């Protein structure tokens, strides 16, 4: 799959990050180790960064910004996905 813009890649990226736990693991520590763990064992997919490192990095920053500003759930809904509620 070839993407020509971040706008094209963003829904694909978010599909790989549909679970809140996956998104949180991305920012628990710096680096991709825990993010990759979350893809394999939480989300059940292969990290998008393996095939699309540049777009994935840009979307990581966008996702982090949306999480910091409390807008991530709204973005998930906008893309047609329902946030998965998790009980702690």
PDB file with SEQRES, HELIX, SHEET and CRYST1 records, atoms N, CA, C and O in Angstrom:
SEQRES   1 A   88  UNK UNK UNK UNK UNK UNK UNK UNK UNK UNK UNK UNK UNK          
SEQRES   2 A   88  UNK UNK UNK UNK UNK UNK UNK UNK UNK UNK UNK UNK UNK          
SEQRES   3 A   88  UNK UNK UNK UNK UNK UNK UNK UNK UNK UNK UNK UNK UNK          
SEQRES   4 A   88  UNK UNK UNK UNK UNK UNK UNK UNK UNK UNK UNK UNK UNK          
SEQRES   5 A   88  UNK UNK UNK UNK UNK UNK UNK UNK UNK UNK UNK UNK UNK          
SEQRES   6 A   88  UNK UNK UNK UNK UNK UNK UNK UNK UNK UNK UNK UNK UNK          
SEQRES   7 A   88  UNK UNK UNK UNK UNK UNK UNK UNK UNK UNK                      
HELIX    1 AA1 UNK A    6  UNK A   15  1                                  10    
HELIX    2 AA2 UNK A   20  UNK A   26  1                                   7    
HELIX    3 AA3 UNK A   33  UNK A   38  1                                   6    
HELIX    4 AA4 UNK A   39  UNK A   43  3                                   5    
HELIX    5 AA5 UNK A   48  UNK A   50  5                                   3    
HELIX    6 AA6 UNK A   53  UNK A   68  1                                  16    
HELIX    7 AA7 UNK A   72  UNK A   78  1                                   7    
CRYST1    1.000    1.000    1.000  90.00  90.00  90.00 P 1           1          
ATOM      1  N   UNK A   1       0.832  -1.178   0.000  1.00  0.00           N  
ATOM      2  CA  UNK A   1       0.000   0.000   0.000  1.00  0.00           C  
ATOM      3  C   UNK A   1       0.879   1.245   0.000  1.00  0.00           C  
ATOM      4  O   UNK A   1       1.767   1.386   0.841  1.00  0.00           O  
ATOM      5  N   UNK A   2       0.637   2.120  -0.918  1.00  0.00           N  
ATOM      6  CA  UNK A   2       1.377   3.375  -0.977  1.00  0.00           C  
ATOM      7  C   UNK A   2       0.462   4.516  -0.579  1.00  0.00           C  
ATOM      8  O   UNK A   2      -0.678   4.602  -1.035  1.00  0.00           O  
ATOM      9  N   UNK A   3       0.961   5.376   0.262  1.00  0.00           N  
ATOM     10  CA  UNK A   3       0.202   6.530   0.721  1.00  0.00           C  
ATOM     11  C   UNK A   3       0.878   7.785   0.212  1.00  0.00           C  
ATOM     12  O   UNK A   3       2.103   7.898   0.261  1.00  0.00           O  
ATOM     13  N   UNK A   4       0.092   8.725  -0.274  1.00  0.00           N  
ATOM     14  CA  UNK A   4       0.634   9.959  -0.832  1.00  0.00           C  
ATOM     15  C   UNK A   4       0.638  11.110   0.149  1.00  0.00           C  
ATOM     16  O   UNK A   4       1.284  12.132  -0.085  1.00  0.00           O  
ATOM     17  N   UNK A   5      -0.088  10.949   1.259  1.00  0.00           N  
ATOM     18  CA  UNK A   5      -0.169  12.039   2.229  1.00  0.00           C  
ATOM     19  C   UNK A   5      -0.477  11.481   3.608  1.00  0.00           C  
ATOM     20  O   UNK A   5      -0.902  10.336   3.762  1.00  0.00           O  
ATOM     21  N   UNK A   6      -0.251  12.317   4.595  1.00  0.00           N  
ATOM     22  CA  UNK A   6      -0.584  11.917   5.954  1.00  0.00           C  
ATOM     23  C   UNK A   6      -2.095  11.741   6.111  1.00  0.00           C  
ATOM     24  O   UNK A   6      -2.543  10.883   6.871  1.00  0.00           O  
ATOM     25  N   UNK A   7      -2.879  12.547   5.396  1.00  0.00           N  
ATOM     26  CA  UNK A   7      -4.334  12.435   5.453  1.00  0.00           C  
ATOM     27  C   UNK A   7      -4.805  11.067   4.953  1.00  0.00           C  
ATOM     28  O   UNK A   7      -5.784  10.521   5.463  1.00  0.00           O  
ATOM     29  N   UNK A   8      -4.117  10.520   3.968  1.00  0.00           N  
ATOM     30  CA  UNK A   8      -4.438   9.175   3.481  1.00  0.00           C  
ATOM     31  C   UNK A   8      -3.994   8.113   4.485  1.00  0.00           C  
ATOM     32  O   UNK A   8      -4.690   7.119   4.693  1.00  0.00           O  
ATOM     33  N   UNK A   9      -2.853   8.323   5.094  1.00  0.00           N  
ATOM     34  CA  UNK A   9      -2.279   7.333   5.990  1.00  0.00           C  
ATOM     35  C   UNK A   9      -2.969   7.313   7.356  1.00  0.00           C  
ATOM     36  O   UNK A   9      -3.062   6.256   7.980  1.00  0.00           O  
ATOM     37  N   UNK A  10      -3.448   8.453   7.821  1.00  0.00           N  
ATOM     38  CA  UNK A  10      -3.991   8.585   9.175  1.00  0.00           C  
ATOM     39  C   UNK A  10      -5.076   7.549   9.505  1.00  0.00           C  
ATOM     40  O   UNK A  10      -4.972   6.915  10.555  1.00  0.00           O  
ATOM     41  N   UNK A  11      -6.108   7.336   8.678  1.00  0.00           N  
ATOM     42  CA  UNK A  11      -7.114   6.313   9.021  1.00  0.00           C  
ATOM     43  C   UNK A  11      -6.514   4.904   9.108  1.00  0.00           C  
ATOM     44  O   UNK A  11      -6.908   4.114   9.966  1.00  0.00           O  
ATOM     45  N   UNK A  12      -5.573   4.597   8.232  1.00  0.00           N  
ATOM     46  CA  UNK A  12      -4.876   3.310   8.279  1.00  0.00           C  
ATOM     47  C   UNK A  12      -4.114   3.170   9.599  1.00  0.00           C  
ATOM     48  O   UNK A  12      -4.168   2.132  10.259  1.00  0.00           O  
ATOM     49  N   UNK A  13      -3.415   4.223   9.960  1.00  0.00           N  
ATOM     50  CA  UNK A  13      -2.641   4.237  11.202  1.00  0.00           C  
ATOM     51  C   UNK A  13      -3.561   4.066  12.408  1.00  0.00           C  
ATOM     52  O   UNK A  13      -3.267   3.287  13.315  1.00  0.00           O  
ATOM     53  N   UNK A  14      -4.666   4.794  12.415  1.00  0.00           N  
ATOM     54  CA  UNK A  14      -5.587   4.716  13.548  1.00  0.00           C  
ATOM     55  C   UNK A  14      -6.254   3.348  13.637  1.00  0.00           C  
ATOM     56  O   UNK A  14      -6.591   2.897  14.731  1.00  0.00           O  
ATOM     57  N   UNK A  15      -6.446   2.695  12.520  1.00  0.00           N  
ATOM     58  CA  UNK A  15      -6.982   1.347  12.536  1.00  0.00           C  
ATOM     59  C   UNK A  15      -6.034   0.400  13.268  1.00  0.00           C  
ATOM     60  O   UNK A  15      -6.473  -0.570  13.887  1.00  0.00           O  
ATOM     61  N   UNK A  16      -4.741   0.683  13.195  1.00  0.00           N  
ATOM     62  CA  UNK A  16      -3.741  -0.114  13.905  1.00  0.00           C  
ATOM     63  C   UNK A  16      -3.604   0.298  15.370  1.00  0.00           C  
ATOM     64  O   UNK A  16      -2.854  -0.326  16.121  1.00  0.00           O  
ATOM     65  N   UNK A  17      -4.312   1.328  15.773  1.00  0.00           N  
ATOM     66  CA  UNK A  17      -4.232   1.847  17.137  1.00  0.00           C  
ATOM     67  C   UNK A  17      -5.627   2.038  17.716  1.00  0.00           C  
ATOM     68  O   UNK A  17      -5.889   3.032  18.394  1.00  0.00           O  
ATOM     69  N   UNK A  18      -6.516   1.098  17.455  1.00  0.00           N  
ATOM     70  CA  UNK A  18      -7.910   1.266  17.853  1.00  0.00           C  
ATOM     71  C   UNK A  18      -8.136   1.078  19.344  1.00  0.00           C  
ATOM     72  O   UNK A  18      -9.125   1.578  19.879  1.00  0.00           O  
ATOM     73  N   UNK A  19      -7.255   0.377  20.019  1.00  0.00           N  
ATOM     74  CA  UNK A  19      -7.424   0.130  21.456  1.00  0.00           C  
ATOM     75  C   UNK A  19      -6.648   1.161  22.273  1.00  0.00           C  
ATOM     76  O   UNK A  19      -5.490   1.450  21.970  1.00  0.00           O  
ATOM     77  N   UNK A  20      -7.282   1.717  23.307  1.00  0.00           N  
ATOM     78  CA  UNK A  20      -6.599   2.715  24.149  1.00  0.00           C  
ATOM     79  C   UNK A  20      -5.283   2.210  24.732  1.00  0.00           C  
ATOM     80  O   UNK A  20      -4.325   2.974  24.848  1.00  0.00           O  
ATOM     81  N   UNK A  21      -5.228   0.939  25.096  1.00  0.00           N  
ATOM     82  CA  UNK A  21      -3.989   0.402  25.681  1.00  0.00           C  
ATOM     83  C   UNK A  21      -2.840   0.466  24.684  1.00  0.00           C  
ATOM     84  O   UNK A  21      -1.702   0.756  25.055  1.00  0.00           O  
ATOM     85  N   UNK A  22      -3.137   0.197  23.432  1.00  0.00           N  
ATOM     86  CA  UNK A  22      -2.093   0.280  22.403  1.00  0.00           C  
ATOM     87  C   UNK A  22      -1.555   1.695  22.323  1.00  0.00           C  
ATOM     88  O   UNK A  22      -0.343   1.903  22.268  1.00  0.00           O  
ATOM     89  N   UNK A  23      -2.451   2.664  22.318  1.00  0.00           N  
ATOM     90  CA  UNK A  23      -2.011   4.060  22.233  1.00  0.00           C  
ATOM     91  C   UNK A  23      -1.202   4.456  23.474  1.00  0.00           C  
ATOM     92  O   UNK A  23      -0.198   5.158  23.356  1.00  0.00           O  
ATOM     93  N   UNK A  24      -1.620   4.022  24.632  1.00  0.00           N  
ATOM     94  CA  UNK A  24      -0.878   4.372  25.861  1.00  0.00           C  
ATOM     95  C   UNK A  24       0.511   3.750  25.883  1.00  0.00           C  
ATOM     96  O   UNK A  24       1.468   4.398  26.308  1.00  0.00           O  
ATOM     97  N   UNK A  25       0.640   2.498  25.432  1.00  0.00           N  
ATOM     98  CA  UNK A  25       1.946   1.850  25.418  1.00  0.00           C  
ATOM     99  C   UNK A  25       2.935   2.601  24.535  1.00  0.00           C  
ATOM    100  O   UNK A  25       4.140   2.554  24.780  1.00  0.00           O  
ATOM    101  N   UNK A  26       2.447   3.285  23.525  1.00  0.00           N  
ATOM    102  CA  UNK A  26       3.336   4.043  22.648  1.00  0.00           C  
ATOM    103  C   UNK A  26       4.078   5.148  23.387  1.00  0.00           C  
ATOM    104  O   UNK A  26       5.177   5.538  22.995  1.00  0.00           O  
ATOM    105  N   UNK A  27       3.477   5.640  24.443  1.00  0.00           N  
ATOM    106  CA  UNK A  27       4.055   6.798  25.123  1.00  0.00           C  
ATOM    107  C   UNK A  27       4.421   6.514  26.570  1.00  0.00           C  
ATOM    108  O   UNK A  27       4.680   7.442  27.335  1.00  0.00           O  
ATOM    109  N   UNK A  28       4.446   5.231  26.960  1.00  0.00           N  
ATOM    110  CA  UNK A  28       4.854   4.863  28.315  1.00  0.00           C  
ATOM    111  C   UNK A  28       6.342   5.157  28.514  1.00  0.00           C  
ATOM    112  O   UNK A  28       6.742   5.628  29.578  1.00  0.00           O  
ATOM    113  N   UNK A  29       7.140   4.891  27.524  1.00  0.00           N  
ATOM    114  CA  UNK A  29       8.578   5.199  27.541  1.00  0.00           C  
ATOM    115  C   UNK A  29       8.965   5.671  26.152  1.00  0.00           C  
ATOM    116  O   UNK A  29       8.219   5.473  25.193  1.00  0.00           O  
ATOM    117  N   UNK A  30      10.098   6.277  26.046  1.00  0.00           N  
ATOM    118  CA  UNK A  30      10.600   6.671  24.728  1.00  0.00           C  
ATOM    119  C   UNK A  30      11.133   5.443  24.009  1.00  0.00           C  
ATOM    120  O   UNK A  30      11.745   4.572  24.628  1.00  0.00           O  
ATOM    121  N   UNK A  31      10.908   5.373  22.739  1.00  0.00           N  
ATOM    122  CA  UNK A  31      11.356   4.236  21.954  1.00  0.00           C  
ATOM    123  C   UNK A  31      10.190   3.371  21.534  1.00  0.00           C  
ATOM    124  O   UNK A  31       9.058   3.575  21.974  1.00  0.00           O  
ATOM    125  N   UNK A  32      10.470   2.413  20.687  1.00  0.00           N  
ATOM    126  CA  UNK A  32       9.402   1.619  20.093  1.00  0.00           C  
ATOM    127  C   UNK A  32       9.219   0.243  20.723  1.00  0.00           C  
ATOM    128  O   UNK A  32       8.294  -0.472  20.337  1.00  0.00           O  
ATOM    129  N   UNK A  33      10.047  -0.155  21.663  1.00  0.00           N  
ATOM    130  CA  UNK A  33       9.944  -1.494  22.242  1.00  0.00           C  
ATOM    131  C   UNK A  33       8.567  -1.812  22.794  1.00  0.00           C  
ATOM    132  O   UNK A  33       7.976  -2.827  22.426  1.00  0.00           O  
ATOM    133  N   UNK A  34       8.048  -0.968  23.664  1.00  0.00           N  
ATOM    134  CA  UNK A  34       6.733  -1.223  24.246  1.00  0.00           C  
ATOM    135  C   UNK A  34       5.615  -1.002  23.236  1.00  0.00           C  
ATOM    136  O   UNK A  34       4.572  -1.654  23.304  1.00  0.00           O  
ATOM    137  N   UNK A  35       5.829  -0.096  22.312  1.00  0.00           N  
ATOM    138  CA  UNK A  35       4.820   0.114  21.263  1.00  0.00           C  
ATOM    139  C   UNK A  35       4.680  -1.155  20.429  1.00  0.00           C  
ATOM    140  O   UNK A  35       3.565  -1.575  20.119  1.00  0.00           O  
ATOM    141  N   UNK A  36       5.792  -1.759  20.068  1.00  0.00           N  
ATOM    142  CA  UNK A  36       5.728  -2.991  19.285  1.00  0.00           C  
ATOM    143  C   UNK A  36       5.069  -4.099  20.088  1.00  0.00           C  
ATOM    144  O   UNK A  36       4.269  -4.866  19.551  1.00  0.00           O  
ATOM    145  N   UNK A  37       5.399  -4.189  21.372  1.00  0.00           N  
ATOM    146  CA  UNK A  37       4.747  -5.174  22.243  1.00  0.00           C  
ATOM    147  C   UNK A  37       3.234  -4.995  22.175  1.00  0.00           C  
ATOM    148  O   UNK A  37       2.489  -5.965  22.038  1.00  0.00           O  
ATOM    149  N   UNK A  38       2.786  -3.737  22.274  1.00  0.00           N  
ATOM    150  CA  UNK A  38       1.346  -3.491  22.290  1.00  0.00           C  
ATOM    151  C   UNK A  38       0.683  -3.907  20.975  1.00  0.00           C  
ATOM    152  O   UNK A  38      -0.464  -4.354  20.973  1.00  0.00           O  
ATOM    153  N   UNK A  39       1.390  -3.763  19.875  1.00  0.00           N  
ATOM    154  CA  UNK A  39       0.803  -4.180  18.602  1.00  0.00           C  
ATOM    155  C   UNK A  39       0.650  -5.693  18.530  1.00  0.00           C  
ATOM    156  O   UNK A  39      -0.394  -6.196  18.115  1.00  0.00           O  
ATOM    157  N   UNK A  40       1.668  -6.404  18.925  1.00  0.00           N  
ATOM    158  CA  UNK A  40       1.617  -7.861  18.829  1.00  0.00           C  
ATOM    159  C   UNK A  40       0.670  -8.481  19.848  1.00  0.00           C  
ATOM    160  O   UNK A  40      -0.054  -9.421  19.520  1.00  0.00           O  
ATOM    161  N   UNK A  41       0.660  -7.963  21.100  1.00  0.00           N  
ATOM    162  CA  UNK A  41      -0.058  -8.639  22.169  1.00  0.00           C  
ATOM    163  C   UNK A  41      -1.322  -7.932  22.659  1.00  0.00           C  
ATOM    164  O   UNK A  41      -2.137  -8.558  23.337  1.00  0.00           O  
ATOM    165  N   UNK A  42      -1.508  -6.677  22.347  1.00  0.00           N  
ATOM    166  CA  UNK A  42      -2.726  -5.968  22.738  1.00  0.00           C  
ATOM    167  C   UNK A  42      -3.631  -5.796  21.525  1.00  0.00           C  
ATOM    168  O   UNK A  42      -4.792  -6.205  21.543  1.00  0.00           O  
ATOM    169  N   UNK A  43      -3.101  -5.199  20.489  1.00  0.00           N  
ATOM    170  CA  UNK A  43      -3.892  -4.893  19.291  1.00  0.00           C  
ATOM    171  C   UNK A  43      -4.019  -6.119  18.376  1.00  0.00           C  
ATOM    172  O   UNK A  43      -5.019  -6.273  17.675  1.00  0.00           O  
ATOM    173  N   UNK A  44      -3.004  -6.983  18.385  1.00  0.00           N  
ATOM    174  CA  UNK A  44      -3.039  -8.176  17.536  1.00  0.00           C  
ATOM    175  C   UNK A  44      -2.741  -7.887  16.078  1.00  0.00           C  
ATOM    176  O   UNK A  44      -3.333  -8.494  15.186  1.00  0.00           O  
ATOM    177  N   UNK A  45      -1.814  -6.954  15.831  1.00  0.00           N  
ATOM    178  CA  UNK A  45      -1.440  -6.637  14.456  1.00  0.00           C  
ATOM    179  C   UNK A  45       0.057  -6.376  14.372  1.00  0.00           C  
ATOM    180  O   UNK A  45       0.769  -6.448  15.374  1.00  0.00           O  
ATOM    181  N   UNK A  46       0.518  -6.078  13.192  1.00  0.00           N  
ATOM    182  CA  UNK A  46       1.928  -5.760  12.957  1.00  0.00           C  
ATOM    183  C   UNK A  46       2.066  -4.240  12.935  1.00  0.00           C  
ATOM    184  O   UNK A  46       1.263  -3.566  12.289  1.00  0.00           O  
ATOM    185  N   UNK A  47       3.061  -3.685  13.622  1.00  0.00           N  
ATOM    186  CA  UNK A  47       3.219  -2.230  13.640  1.00  0.00           C  
ATOM    187  C   UNK A  47       3.303  -1.632  12.236  1.00  0.00           C  
ATOM    188  O   UNK A  47       4.002  -2.152  11.367  1.00  0.00           O  
ATOM    189  N   UNK A  48       2.588  -0.546  12.035  1.00  0.00           N  
ATOM    190  CA  UNK A  48       2.604   0.146  10.745  1.00  0.00           C  
ATOM    191  C   UNK A  48       3.998   0.672  10.416  1.00  0.00           C  
ATOM    192  O   UNK A  48       4.340   0.842   9.246  1.00  0.00           O  
ATOM    193  N   UNK A  49       4.796   0.927  11.443  1.00  0.00           N  
ATOM    194  CA  UNK A  49       6.132   1.482  11.231  1.00  0.00           C  
ATOM    195  C   UNK A  49       7.052   0.524  10.470  1.00  0.00           C  
ATOM    196  O   UNK A  49       8.044   0.956   9.883  1.00  0.00           O  
ATOM    197  N   UNK A  50       6.732  -0.764  10.476  1.00  0.00           N  
ATOM    198  CA  UNK A  50       7.563  -1.717   9.741  1.00  0.00           C  
ATOM    199  C   UNK A  50       7.524  -1.444   8.242  1.00  0.00           C  
ATOM    200  O   UNK A  50       8.534  -1.605   7.556  1.00  0.00           O  
ATOM    201  N   UNK A  51       6.367  -1.033   7.729  1.00  0.00           N  
ATOM    202  CA  UNK A  51       6.235  -0.777   6.297  1.00  0.00           C  
ATOM    203  C   UNK A  51       6.230   0.704   5.947  1.00  0.00           C  
ATOM    204  O   UNK A  51       6.551   1.082   4.820  1.00  0.00           O  
ATOM    205  N   UNK A  52       5.867   1.539   6.911  1.00  0.00           N  
ATOM    206  CA  UNK A  52       5.715   2.967   6.651  1.00  0.00           C  
ATOM    207  C   UNK A  52       6.342   3.791   7.785  1.00  0.00           C  
ATOM    208  O   UNK A  52       5.621   4.470   8.516  1.00  0.00           O  
ATOM    209  N   UNK A  53       7.653   3.744   7.940  1.00  0.00           N  
ATOM    210  CA  UNK A  53       8.292   4.408   9.083  1.00  0.00           C  
ATOM    211  C   UNK A  53       8.095   5.922   9.114  1.00  0.00           C  
ATOM    212  O   UNK A  53       7.863   6.486  10.184  1.00  0.00           O  
ATOM    213  N   UNK A  54       8.180   6.580   7.983  1.00  0.00           N  
ATOM    214  CA  UNK A  54       8.047   8.039   7.962  1.00  0.00           C  
ATOM    215  C   UNK A  54       6.636   8.471   8.351  1.00  0.00           C  
ATOM    216  O   UNK A  54       6.461   9.309   9.235  1.00  0.00           O  
ATOM    217  N   UNK A  55       5.620   7.890   7.682  1.00  0.00           N  
ATOM    218  CA  UNK A  55       4.236   8.257   8.005  1.00  0.00           C  
ATOM    219  C   UNK A  55       3.895   7.882   9.441  1.00  0.00           C  
ATOM    220  O   UNK A  55       3.178   8.616  10.121  1.00  0.00           O  
ATOM    221  N   UNK A  56       4.400   6.754   9.900  1.00  0.00           N  
ATOM    222  CA  UNK A  56       4.117   6.319  11.275  1.00  0.00           C  
ATOM    223  C   UNK A  56       4.679   7.298  12.297  1.00  0.00           C  
ATOM    224  O   UNK A  56       4.022   7.604  13.291  1.00  0.00           O  
ATOM    225  N   UNK A  57       5.877   7.784  12.061  1.00  0.00           N  
ATOM    226  CA  UNK A  57       6.475   8.742  12.987  1.00  0.00           C  
ATOM    227  C   UNK A  57       5.647  10.026  13.044  1.00  0.00           C  
ATOM    228  O   UNK A  57       5.376  10.547  14.126  1.00  0.00           O  
ATOM    229  N   UNK A  58       5.252  10.529  11.886  1.00  0.00           N  
ATOM    230  CA  UNK A  58       4.411  11.736  11.869  1.00  0.00           C  
ATOM    231  C   UNK A  58       3.089  11.507  12.594  1.00  0.00           C  
ATOM    232  O   UNK A  58       2.621  12.367  13.341  1.00  0.00           O  
ATOM    233  N   UNK A  59       2.497  10.347  12.369  1.00  0.00           N  
ATOM    234  CA  UNK A  59       1.219  10.053  13.022  1.00  0.00           C  
ATOM    235  C   UNK A  59       1.388   9.804  14.514  1.00  0.00           C  
ATOM    236  O   UNK A  59       0.472  10.072  15.292  1.00  0.00           O  
ATOM    237  N   UNK A  60       2.551   9.295  14.925  1.00  0.00           N  
ATOM    238  CA  UNK A  60       2.825   9.166  16.368  1.00  0.00           C  
ATOM    239  C   UNK A  60       2.742  10.538  17.036  1.00  0.00           C  
ATOM    240  O   UNK A  60       2.141  10.684  18.100  1.00  0.00           O  
ATOM    241  N   UNK A  61       3.348  11.531  16.407  1.00  0.00           N  
ATOM    242  CA  UNK A  61       3.304  12.883  16.974  1.00  0.00           C  
ATOM    243  C   UNK A  61       1.879  13.425  17.010  1.00  0.00           C  
ATOM    244  O   UNK A  61       1.465  14.039  17.994  1.00  0.00           O  
ATOM    245  N   UNK A  62       1.134  13.194  15.934  1.00  0.00           N  
ATOM    246  CA  UNK A  62      -0.248  13.664  15.901  1.00  0.00           C  
ATOM    247  C   UNK A  62      -1.083  12.964  16.973  1.00  0.00           C  
ATOM    248  O   UNK A  62      -1.852  13.609  17.685  1.00  0.00           O  
ATOM    249  N   UNK A  63      -0.931  11.651  17.086  1.00  0.00           N  
ATOM    250  CA  UNK A  63      -1.677  10.881  18.084  1.00  0.00           C  
ATOM    251  C   UNK A  63      -1.324  11.354  19.495  1.00  0.00           C  
ATOM    252  O   UNK A  63      -2.205  11.503  20.341  1.00  0.00           O  
ATOM    253  N   UNK A  64      -0.049  11.587  19.743  1.00  0.00           N  
ATOM    254  CA  UNK A  64       0.383  12.047  21.062  1.00  0.00           C  
ATOM    255  C   UNK A  64      -0.242  13.404  21.382  1.00  0.00           C  
ATOM    256  O   UNK A  64      -0.703  13.628  22.501  1.00  0.00           O  
ATOM    257  N   UNK A  65      -0.257  14.301  20.410  1.00  0.00           N  
ATOM    258  CA  UNK A  65      -0.879  15.606  20.614  1.00  0.00           C  
ATOM    259  C   UNK A  65      -2.362  15.497  20.910  1.00  0.00           C  
ATOM    260  O   UNK A  65      -2.874  16.191  21.788  1.00  0.00           O  
ATOM    261  N   UNK A  66      -3.057  14.629  20.184  1.00  0.00           N  
ATOM    262  CA  UNK A  66      -4.489  14.429  20.431  1.00  0.00           C  
ATOM    263  C   UNK A  66      -4.732  13.826  21.813  1.00  0.00           C  
ATOM    264  O   UNK A  66      -5.701  14.176  22.487  1.00  0.00           O  
ATOM    265  N   UNK A  67      -3.857  12.930  22.228  1.00  0.00           N  
ATOM    266  CA  UNK A  67      -3.993  12.340  23.560  1.00  0.00           C  
ATOM    267  C   UNK A  67      -3.755  13.387  24.645  1.00  0.00           C  
ATOM    268  O   UNK A  67      -4.496  13.448  25.626  1.00  0.00           O  
ATOM    269  N   UNK A  68      -2.728  14.205  24.472  1.00  0.00           N  
ATOM    270  CA  UNK A  68      -2.411  15.231  25.473  1.00  0.00           C  
ATOM    271  C   UNK A  68      -3.517  16.271  25.629  1.00  0.00           C  
ATOM    272  O   UNK A  68      -3.736  16.800  26.718  1.00  0.00           O  
ATOM    273  N   UNK A  69      -4.201  16.552  24.543  1.00  0.00           N  
ATOM    274  CA  UNK A  69      -5.247  17.573  24.580  1.00  0.00           C  
ATOM    275  C   UNK A  69      -6.641  16.997  24.801  1.00  0.00           C  
ATOM    276  O   UNK A  69      -7.629  17.729  24.758  1.00  0.00           O  
ATOM    277  N   UNK A  70      -6.726  15.696  25.037  1.00  0.00           N  
ATOM    278  CA  UNK A  70      -8.006  15.066  25.325  1.00  0.00           C  
ATOM    279  C   UNK A  70      -8.923  14.925  24.122  1.00  0.00           C  
ATOM    280  O   UNK A  70     -10.138  14.807  24.287  1.00  0.00           O  
ATOM    281  N   UNK A  71      -8.375  14.934  22.928  1.00  0.00           N  
ATOM    282  CA  UNK A  71      -9.188  14.874  21.715  1.00  0.00           C  
ATOM    283  C   UNK A  71      -9.144  13.516  21.009  1.00  0.00           C  
ATOM    284  O   UNK A  71      -9.729  13.350  19.939  1.00  0.00           O  
ATOM    285  N   UNK A  72      -8.446  12.545  21.611  1.00  0.00           N  
ATOM    286  CA  UNK A  72      -8.263  11.261  20.926  1.00  0.00           C  
ATOM    287  C   UNK A  72      -9.574  10.509  20.751  1.00  0.00           C  
ATOM    288  O   UNK A  72      -9.826   9.982  19.668  1.00  0.00           O  
ATOM    289  N   UNK A  73     -10.413  10.440  21.771  1.00  0.00           N  
ATOM    290  CA  UNK A  73     -11.671   9.713  21.641  1.00  0.00           C  
ATOM    291  C   UNK A  73     -12.551  10.326  20.553  1.00  0.00           C  
ATOM    292  O   UNK A  73     -13.201   9.603  19.798  1.00  0.00           O  
ATOM    293  N   UNK A  74     -12.571  11.639  20.474  1.00  0.00           N  
ATOM    294  CA  UNK A  74     -13.359  12.309  19.442  1.00  0.00           C  
ATOM    295  C   UNK A  74     -12.831  11.948  18.044  1.00  0.00           C  
ATOM    296  O   UNK A  74     -13.611  11.749  17.113  1.00  0.00           O  
ATOM    297  N   UNK A  75     -11.512  11.867  17.908  1.00  0.00           N  
ATOM    298  CA  UNK A  75     -10.920  11.518  16.615  1.00  0.00           C  
ATOM    299  C   UNK A  75     -11.248  10.069  16.240  1.00  0.00           C  
ATOM    300  O   UNK A  75     -11.532   9.775  15.079  1.00  0.00           O  
ATOM    301  N   UNK A  76     -11.209   9.179  17.215  1.00  0.00           N  
ATOM    302  CA  UNK A  76     -11.566   7.774  16.971  1.00  0.00           C  
ATOM    303  C   UNK A  76     -13.013   7.694  16.479  1.00  0.00           C  
ATOM    304  O   UNK A  76     -13.311   6.981  15.521  1.00  0.00           O  
ATOM    305  N   UNK A  77     -13.896   8.422  17.132  1.00  0.00           N  
ATOM    306  CA  UNK A  77     -15.307   8.424  16.713  1.00  0.00           C  
ATOM    307  C   UNK A  77     -15.463   9.032  15.322  1.00  0.00           C  
ATOM    308  O   UNK A  77     -16.250   8.540  14.514  1.00  0.00           O  
ATOM    309  N   UNK A  78     -14.724  10.089  15.044  1.00  0.00           N  
ATOM    310  CA  UNK A  78     -14.793  10.732  13.726  1.00  0.00           C  
ATOM    311  C   UNK A  78     -14.423   9.752  12.618  1.00  0.00           C  
ATOM    312  O   UNK A  78     -14.991   9.797  11.527  1.00  0.00           O  
ATOM    313  N   UNK A  79     -13.483   8.880  12.897  1.00  0.00           N  
ATOM    314  CA  UNK A  79     -13.036   7.903  11.916  1.00  0.00           C  
ATOM    315  C   UNK A  79     -13.938   6.674  11.859  1.00  0.00           C  
ATOM    316  O   UNK A  79     -13.677   5.740  11.100  1.00  0.00           O  
ATOM    317  N   UNK A  80     -14.997   6.676  12.662  1.00  0.00           N  
ATOM    318  CA  UNK A  80     -15.949   5.575  12.618  1.00  0.00           C  
ATOM    319  C   UNK A  80     -15.613   4.419  13.520  1.00  0.00           C  
ATOM    320  O   UNK A  80     -16.121   3.314  13.329  1.00  0.00           O  
ATOM    321  N   UNK A  81     -14.768   4.650  14.497  1.00  0.00           N  
ATOM    322  CA  UNK A  81     -14.417   3.605  15.453  1.00  0.00           C  
ATOM    323  C   UNK A  81     -14.929   4.029  16.820  1.00  0.00           C  
ATOM    324  O   UNK A  81     -14.938   5.215  17.148  1.00  0.00           O  
ATOM    325  N   UNK A  82     -15.345   3.080  17.595  1.00  0.00           N  
ATOM    326  CA  UNK A  82     -15.776   3.396  18.953  1.00  0.00           C  
ATOM    327  C   UNK A  82     -14.616   3.126  19.898  1.00  0.00           C  
ATOM    328  O   UNK A  82     -13.992   2.068  19.814  1.00  0.00           O  
ATOM    329  N   UNK A  83     -14.313   4.051  20.788  1.00  0.00           N  
ATOM    330  CA  UNK A  83     -13.255   3.785  21.763  1.00  0.00           C  
ATOM    331  C   UNK A  83     -13.618   2.590  22.623  1.00  0.00           C  
ATOM    332  O   UNK A  83     -14.776   2.428  23.010  1.00  0.00           O  
ATOM    333  N   UNK A  84     -12.656   1.769  22.916  1.00  0.00           N  
ATOM    334  CA  UNK A  84     -12.870   0.608  23.757  1.00  0.00           C  
ATOM    335  C   UNK A  84     -12.651   1.036  25.189  1.00  0.00           C  
ATOM    336  O   UNK A  84     -11.565   1.489  25.550  1.00  0.00           O  
ATOM    337  N   UNK A  85     -13.691   0.892  26.016  1.00  0.00           N  
ATOM    338  CA  UNK A  85     -13.560   1.260  27.419  1.00  0.00           C  
ATOM    339  C   UNK A  85     -12.845   0.155  28.153  1.00  0.00           C  
ATOM    340  O   UNK A  85     -13.127  -1.026  27.949  1.00  0.00           O  
ATOM    341  N   UNK A  86     -11.924   0.538  29.005  1.00  0.00           N  
ATOM    342  CA  UNK A  86     -11.182  -0.461  29.771  1.00  0.00           C  
ATOM    343  C   UNK A  86     -11.378  -0.182  31.261  1.00  0.00           C  
ATOM    344  O   UNK A  86     -11.349   0.966  31.704  1.00  0.00           O  
ATOM    345  N   UNK A  87     -11.575  -1.245  32.009  1.00  0.00           N  
ATOM    346  CA  UNK A  87     -11.758  -1.143  33.449  1.00  0.00           C  
ATOM    347  C   UNK A  87     -10.416  -1.385  34.116  1.00  0.00           C  
ATOM    348  O   UNK A  87      -9.695  -2.320  33.768  1.00  0.00           O  
ATOM    349  N   UNK A  88     -10.089  -0.535  35.078  1.00  0.00           N  
ATOM    350  CA  UNK A  88      -8.809  -0.677  35.777  1.00  0.00           C  
ATOM    351  C   UNK A  88      -9.009  -1.287  37.118  1.00  0.00           C  
ATOM    352  O   UNK A  88      -8.044  -1.486  37.856  1.00  0.00           O  
TER     353      UNK A  88                                                      
END                                                                             
